[in-house]
Amino acid sequence: MLKTLKNREFRLLWLGQAVSHLGDQFHLIALPWLVLALTGDPLQLGLVMALAGIPRALVMLFGGAIADRVSPRMLMIVSDILRFGIAAGIALAVATGTVQLWMIYALAIGFGFISGFFLPAAEATLPRVVGERQLAGGNSLMMIADQAAQFVGPALAGSIIALLSSGVAQTPAGMTGIAFAFGVDAASFAFGVITLALMRPVAGFGSDRHPLRDIADGLSFVWNHATIRTLMIVIGLANLMLTGPVFVGLPVLAAQRLPEGAAAFGALLSGYAAGNLIGMAGAGSWRPNSRQLGWFGFAIFPFFAAIYAAIGFATNTWVAAALLVLGGIANGILSINVITMLQQLTPKPFLGRVMSVLMLSMYGLGPISQMLAGWVLHYSTTWLFCGAAVCLIIPAMVALRSRAMWELNSLSASAETTRDQESVQQV
């Protein structure tokens, strides 16, 4: 990994994205806290979070096709400039006490739409600035930076919001910390633009085909591959059950039950990120066979169910954070193994589109989950987390009943053999 950092282009990309990831965490804390400060309504929070997810899901596949055609670096620069303007504008509105609910809706829609282009572009940039031998190290460093930001950022942002805000919640003084957090987010985008601009130009591959044809071929490949199709379905169902409780339920839980408020919300997200870091580090030394991975992929759902059910009754910040650390460890181990397996199963010409479908399965059902969470929270926070725990039986049964989930190693070995044969034919 250290050799990868000697690459100037990667170093600029990594530094810019590391700072941007930290800014994302300030945004992740500030946005729900701003909605709750203005409305106190969990349903409004669910709608705002859903509005960020809907446009992102709608344009994600198209964004991936565009990133393969044009310079993904330029796509990232334009995206960061637009997000800088939006974040700086909302920071100014909050600081001057002129922020209104429609502005938050506009922020959510704008960020969601732009992210649908930025995320695939970021995934497409790394392989173009590092060599084949440095790709694994580059991916590891990017993931470490992301998880480190998720560990440090939420707790830091929550603490700053709690420290700087004083007085009535809806007054400028009461939302000083929120304005500062959005300002940090805006500054992180500006820093990202600078580092990307210092990089050498990164060209697109171009294509004579219509982008929709490329998208259709990618979706067809995923659907016709039984193992990949099952993985996408399980991942999508799991995110349907858990996205709402995490991004809508946790801030409401912190506001209603935990005395530390915004700082508690930050601590909960940091605990989950810390668990993911531990799990990802552990995944590097444990390579399960297909049956072990299959059973782990099934067992993680009742494990998650127990954790989220317990969180539904939590009244202590550190107990809830400890539970999320345990959940993060399991998630980190499974995530690394699943992503690696997907990369092994997918031919290189389809890798970008399959990764776009993976991101769609992770984010696509999020808006539905967030809106449902906001509605359930009108009745009970405990019901939300316990209901999610019960519903996790659905992806668990899909994983248990699918034969393809128990043949991952043999399938990946077959895919490796096929790629080796294709390489020989090309030579």
C-alpha positions in Angstrom: 0.0 0.0 0.0 2.9 2.4 0.8 4.2 2.0 -2.8 0.8 3.1 -4.1 1.2 6.4 -2.2 4.3 7.2 -4.1 2.1 7.6 -7.2 1.5 11.4 -7.4 -1.9 11.1 -9.1 -3.2 8.6 -6.6 -1.9 10.6 -3.7 -3.8 13.7 -4.9 -7.0 11.6 -5.5 -6.7 9.8 -2.1 -6.1 13.0 -0.2 -8.9 14.9 -1.8 -11.4 12.0 -1.3 -10.2 11.5 2.3 -11.1 15.1 3.2 -14.3 14.9 1.2 -15.3 11.7 3.1 -14.8 13.6 6.4 -17.0 16.5 5.1 -19.7 13.9 4.2 -19.9 12.8 7.8 -20.5 16.4 8.9 -23.3 16.6 6.4 -24.7 13.2 7.6 -25.1 14.6 11.1 -26.1 18.2 10.3 -28.9 17.3 7.8 -31.2 15.2 10.1 -30.4 17.5 13.1 -31.5 20.5 11.0 -34.8 18.8 10.0 -35.6 17.9 13.6 -34.7 21.4 14.8 -37.1 23.0 12.3 -40.0 20.5 12.4 -39.5 18.0 15.2 -41.2 15.6 12.9 -39.7 12.1 12.2 -41.9 11.8 9.1 -40.4 15.0 7.6 -36.9 13.6 8.3 -37.8 10.3 6.5 -39.1 12.3 3.5 -36.0 14.4 3.3 -33.7 11.4 3.5 -35.8 9.7 0.8 -35.6 12.7 -1.5 -31.8 12.3 -1.4 -32.0 8.6 -2.3 -34.6 8.7 -5.1 -32.7 10.7 -7.7 -29.4 9.0 -6.8 -31.0 5.6 -7.5 -32.6 6.8 -10.7 -29.4 8.1 -12.3 -26.9 5.7 -10.8 -26.8 3.3 -13.8 -26.7 6.1 -16.3 -24.0 7.8 -14.3 -21.9 4.7 -14.5 -22.3 4.5 -18.3 -21.3 8.2 -18.7 -18.3 7.7 -16.5 -17.0 5.0 -18.9 -17.3 7.4 -21.8 -16.1 10.8 -20.6 -13.3 11.8 -18.2 -14.4 10.6 -14.8 -12.1 13.1 -13.2 -13.9 16.0 -14.9 -17.2 14.5 -13.9 -16.0 14.5 -10.3 -14.8 18.1 -10.5 -18.1 19.4 -11.9 -20.0 17.4 -9.2 -17.9 18.8 -6.4 -18.3 22.4 -7.7 -22.1 22.0 -7.7 -22.1 20.4 -4.2 -19.9 23.2 -2.9 -22.4 25.8 -4.0 -25.3 24.0 -2.5 -23.6 23.3 0.8 -22.3 26.8 1.2 -25.7 28.2 0.4 -27.5 26.1 3.1 -24.7 27.0 5.6 -25.3 30.7 5.0 -29.1 30.3 5.2 -28.8 28.4 8.5 -26.3 31.0 9.9 -28.6 33.9 9.1 -31.8 32.3 10.3 -33.4 32.4 6.8 -33.4 28.6 6.2 -36.8 27.1 5.2 -38.0 23.6 4.8 -38.1 23.8 1.0 -34.4 24.6 0.9 -33.7 21.4 2.7 -35.8 19.5 0.2 -33.9 21.2 -2.6 -30.6 20.3 -0.9 -31.5 16.6 -0.6 -32.7 16.3 -4.3 -29.6 18.2 -5.6 -27.1 16.1 -3.6 -28.9 12.9 -4.6 -28.9 13.7 -8.3 -25.2 14.7 -8.3 -24.2 11.7 -6.2 -25.7 9.4 -8.9 -23.0 10.7 -11.3 -20.1 11.2 -8.8 -20.1 7.8 -7.2 -19.6 5.8 -10.4 -17.1 8.4 -11.6 -15.0 8.0 -8.4 -15.1 4.2 -8.9 -13.9 4.6 -12.5 -11.1 7.0 -11.7 -8.9 4.9 -9.5 -8.1 2.1 -12.1 -7.0 4.8 -14.5 -4.5 6.5 -12.2 -2.8 3.3 -10.8 -1.3 0.3 -12.4 -2.7 -3.2 -12.2 -0.3 -4.2 -9.4 -1.3 -1.1 -7.3 -5.0 -1.5 -7.7 -5.5 -3.6 -4.6 -3.4 -1.3 -2.5 -5.3 1.7 -3.9 -8.7 0.2 -3.1 -7.5 -0.6 0.4 -6.3 2.9 1.1 -9.5 4.4 -0.3 -11.6 2.1 1.9 -9.5 2.8 5.0 -9.9 6.6 4.4 -13.7 6.2 4.0 -14.0 4.1 7.2 -11.7 6.3 9.2 -13.8 9.3 8.3 -16.9 7.5 9.3 -15.3 6.6 12.6 -13.9 10.1 13.4 -16.4 12.4 11.6 -19.8 11.7 13.2 -18.6 11.9 16.8 -16.6 15.1 15.9 -19.5 16.7 14.0 -22.0 15.8 16.7 -19.8 17.2 19.5 -19.2 20.5 17.6 -22.9 20.9 16.8 -23.8 20.4 20.5 -20.9 22.7 21.7 -21.6 25.6 19.3 -25.4 25.6 19.5 -27.1 27.5 22.3 -30.5 28.9 23.0 -33.8 28.1 21.2 -33.3 25.5 18.5 -34.9 27.4 15.6 -32.9 30.7 16.2 -29.5 31.4 14.5 -27.8 31.0 17.9 -29.5 27.6 18.4 -28.3 26.4 15.0 -24.7 27.8 14.9 -23.2 24.3 15.1 -25.4 23.1 12.3 -24.3 26.0 10.1 -20.7 25.3 10.9 -21.1 21.6 10.0 -22.5 22.5 6.6 -19.6 25.0 6.2 -17.1 22.2 6.8 -18.9 20.1 4.2 -18.7 22.9 1.7 -14.9 23.4 2.4 -14.3 19.7 1.8 -15.8 19.9 -1.7 -13.6 22.9 -2.4 -10.5 21.0 -1.3 -11.6 18.0 -3.5 -11.9 20.3 -6.5 -8.3 21.6 -5.9 -6.7 18.2 -5.6 -8.6 16.8 -8.7 -7.6 19.9 -10.7 -3.9 19.3 -9.8 -4.1 15.8 -11.3 -3.2 15.0 -14.9 -6.1 14.7 -17.3 -7.9 11.3 -17.2 -9.5 10.4 -20.5 -12.7 8.5 -21.0 -12.9 5.3 -23.1 -15.7 6.5 -25.4 -18.2 4.3 -27.0 -20.2 4.0 -30.3 -23.1 2.3 -28.5 -26.0 4.1 -26.9 -25.6 4.3 -23.1 -29.0 2.7 -22.6 -27.8 -0.4 -24.6 -24.7 -0.7 -22.3 -27.0 -0.4 -19.2 -29.4 -3.1 -20.6 -26.5 -5.5 -21.3 -25.2 -5.0 -17.7 -28.6 -5.6 -16.2 -29.1 -8.7 -18.4 -25.7 -10.1 -17.3 -26.6 -9.7 -13.6 -30.1 -11.2 -14.0 -28.9 -14.2 -15.9 -26.1 -15.0 -13.5 -27.8 -16.9 -10.6 -25.2 -16.2 -7.9 -24.8 -12.5 -8.7 -28.6 -12.1 -9.0 -29.1 -13.7 -5.6 -26.5 -11.6 -4.0 -28.0 -8.4 -5.3 -31.5 -9.4 -4.1 -30.2 -10.3 -0.6 -28.3 -7.0 -0.4 -31.2 -5.0 -1.6 -33.6 -6.6 0.9 -31.2 -6.1 3.8 -30.8 -2.4 3.0 -34.6 -2.1 2.8 -34.8 -3.3 6.3 -31.9 -1.4 7.8 -31.4 1.9 6.0 -34.4 3.6 7.6 -33.6 2.5 11.2 -30.0 3.7 10.8 -30.4 7.1 9.0 -33.9 8.1 10.4 -34.3 5.9 13.5 -30.9 6.6 15.1 -31.1 10.5 15.1 -34.7 10.3 16.5 -33.5 7.8 19.2 -30.6 10.1 20.1 -32.9 13.2 20.2 -35.7 11.5 22.3 -33.9 9.1 24.6 -30.1 9.9 24.9 -29.1 12.9 27.0 -26.1 13.7 24.8 -28.3 14.5 21.8 -26.4 15.3 18.6 -23.2 14.1 20.2 -24.9 10.8 20.9 -26.0 10.4 17.3 -22.4 11.0 16.2 -21.1 8.5 18.7 -23.5 5.8 17.4 -22.4 6.2 13.8 -18.7 6.3 14.9 -19.2 3.1 16.7 -20.7 1.4 13.7 -17.8 2.6 11.5 -15.2 1.4 14.1 -16.8 -2.0 14.0 -16.6 -2.0 10.2 -12.9 -1.1 10.4 -12.2 -4.0 12.7 -14.2 -6.4 10.6 -12.5 -5.3 7.3 -9.1 -5.8 9.0 -10.1 -9.2 10.1 -11.4 -10.1 6.7 -7.9 -9.7 5.3 -6.7 -12.7 7.4 -9.8 -14.9 7.0 -10.6 -16.4 3.7 -13.7 -18.6 4.2 -14.6 -21.5 1.9 -18.0 -21.4 0.1 -19.8 -23.3 2.8 -18.4 -21.1 5.6 -19.2 -17.9 3.7 -22.7 -19.2 3.0 -23.4 -20.0 6.6 -21.9 -16.6 7.7 -24.0 -14.8 5.1 -27.1 -16.5 6.6 -26.2 -16.2 10.3 -25.5 -12.5 10.0 -29.2 -11.7 9.7 -30.4 -13.2 13.0 -27.3 -11.6 14.5 -28.3 -8.2 13.1 -31.9 -8.9 14.3 -30.7 -9.3 17.9 -28.6 -6.2 17.8 -31.3 -3.9 16.3 -34.0 -5.3 18.6 -31.7 -4.4 21.6 -31.1 -0.9 20.2 -34.8 -0.4 20.2 -34.9 -0.6 24.0 -31.5 1.3 24.6 -31.5 4.4 26.8 -27.7 4.6 27.2 -25.5 6.0 24.5 -22.5 3.7 25.2 -24.6 0.5 25.3 -26.2 1.4 21.9 -22.7 2.3 20.5 -21.3 -1.0 21.7 -24.1 -2.9 20.0 -23.4 -1.0 16.7 -19.7 -1.9 17.0 -20.6 -5.6 17.1 -22.9 -5.1 14.1 -20.2 -3.2 12.2 -17.6 -6.0 12.8 -19.9 -8.6 11.2 -20.8 -6.3 8.3 -17.2 -5.4 7.6 -16.2 -9.1 7.4 -19.1 -9.9 5.1 -18.7 -6.8 2.9 -15.1 -7.5 2.0 -15.7 -11.1 1.1 -18.9 -10.4 -0.9 -17.2 -7.5 -2.9 -14.2 -9.7 -3.6 -16.4 -12.6 -4.7 -18.4 -10.3 -7.0 -15.1 -9.0 -8.6 -14.0 -12.6 -9.1 -17.3 -13.7 -10.7 -17.6 -10.8 -13.1 -15.7 -10.5 -16.4 -13.8 -7.3 -16.7 -15.9 -5.8 -19.5 -18.9 -5.9 -17.2 -17.2 -5.0 -13.9 -18.2 -1.3 -13.9 -21.8 -2.0 -14.7 -22.0 -4.8 -12.1 -20.6 -2.4 -9.5 -23.2 0.1 -10.5 -26.0 -2.5 -9.9 -24.4 -3.3 -6.6 -24.6 0.4 -5.6 -28.2 0.5 -6.8 -29.1 -2.5 -4.7 -27.4 -0.8 -1.7 -29.1 2.6 -2.3 -32.2 1.9 -4.5 -34.7 0.8 -1.8 -33.3 3.3 0.8 -35.9 6.0 0.1 -38.8 3.5 0.7 -37.1 2.3 3.9 -36.6 5.9 5.1 -40.2 7.0 4.4 -41.5 3.9 6.2 -39.2 4.6 9.1 -40.5 8.1 9.4 -44.1 6.9 9.5 -43.4 4.1 12.1 -41.5 6.6 14.3 -44.8 8.5 14.8 -45.9 5.6 16.8 -42.8 4.1 18.5 -39.0 4.1 18.2 -39.0 0.7 19.7 -41.4 -0.6 17.1 -39.2 0.6 14.3 -36.1 -1.3 15.4 -37.9 -4.4 16.5 -39.9 -4.5 13.3 -36.7 -4.3 11.3 -35.3 -7.1 13.3 -38.3 -9.3 12.6 -38.3 -8.5 8.8 -34.6 -9.5 8.5 -36.0 -13.1 8.3 -36.8 -12.3 4.6 -33.2 -11.9 3.3 -32.1 -14.6 5.6 -34.5 -17.1 4.1 -33.5 -16.0 0.5 -29.9 -16.7 1.4 -30.6 -20.0 3.1 -32.8 -21.4 0.2 -30.6 -20.3 -2.7 -28.2 -23.1 -3.8 -26.1 -20.5 -5.7 -25.1 -19.0 -2.3 -23.4 -22.2 -1.3 -21.3 -22.6 -4.5 -19.4 -19.3 -4.5 -15.9 -20.7 -4.4 -16.4 -23.2 -7.3 -18.1 -20.5 -9.4 -15.3 -18.0 -8.7 -12.7 -20.6 -9.6 -14.5 -21.3 -12.9 -14.6 -17.6 -13.6 -10.9 -17.3 -13.0 -10.3 -20.2 -15.5 -12.5 -18.5 -18.1 -10.6 -15.2 -17.7 -7.2 -17.1 -18.0 -8.4 -18.7 -21.2 -9.6 -15.4 -22.6 -6.1 -13.9 -21.8 -4.4 -16.7 -23.7 -6.7 -16.2 -26.7 -6.0 -12.4 -26.7 -2.2 -13.1 -26.6 
